[in-house]
Amino acid sequence: MTFNQWLDTFIEEKGINLEQSFEAEGPGWGTNVIPYGVVVERIKTAPPAEKAKIKDILVKIDFKKGDVLPFLRHLGKALAL
């Protein structure tokens, strides 16, 4: 299974609505509204080493029965303009 397939399955199993959005403050444009789907698509284009780290963190959060949305919001903040 490829990373992208794994990520799609993981997101589906967690019941994450990819159309749901969150707000992130950007340095130039102020408040940005970012859908979780945009974050997931950006993760899929990350270099292999970053994908491996992201997967490791998601698995650790999941193992501890944690909520992965704060981590996805953290990653999404890097997309804010």
C-alpha positions, 0 to 999 in steps of 0.5 A: 500500500502506498503512503497516499493510499494509507493516508486516504484509508486513515482519514476515512477510518477516522471519519474526518470530513475533508470539507471541514475548515479551520482558521489559521493566521498568515503573515500577509493575508491575516486569517486564512480558512483552510479545508482539511482536504487541502492539508491532506493533499499537501501532505501527499505531495511532501518529500518521502522523508516528511511523509514518513515523519507525518505517518509516524506522528499520526500513528502515535497519536492514533495509538494513544487514542488521540485526536489527529485534527490538532496535528493537521491544523498544525501542519495547515498553519504552514499553508497560511499566507 
